[in-house]
């Protein structure tokens, strides 16, 4: 689900950015040429309000172009700086309760592109005691499950317990999940 939202956010940013760029560099100059031609034909007898009605900016272009900076800011913030997560289970009690919301720093262990999750910049490795959020690797359904856990052991050490044990070779950390 998180990848779907990221994909929608990236596509919305691209579409609104294209409309904004087309308006700024193609459509607005053409509108201005029409306004200038109308002003030259009318002389000094016409006011600015009437001139703007000669070639108005379409409402859909105005609204789409005005959404571009907002959607772009949200995409950059959510993809590269912080992302909100909801605590799915009671494994972190008593400090984090089921249903609590947390903001996760996205740049602590490196930057990833928002859609394909390829690492763009290497920034660090998890350390013992870090609270980490990761994608559940053994999930067989199409729904992506985010798991919140505490980093217990670094560099492929094994942890044995009566509860669920998970060894993430990709991230070089072992996390204990309840």
Protein Blocks (a to p, Z undefined) as FASTA:
>chain_A
ZZmmmmmmmmmmmmmmmmmmmmmmmmmmmmmmmmmmmmmmnommbcfklmmmmmccdfkl
mmmmmmmmmmmmmmmmmmmmcccdddfbfklpckbcghiacdddfklnopcdfklopafb
dcbdcdehiacddddfkbcbfbdcddddddfbgghiacddfbdcdddfknopacddZZ
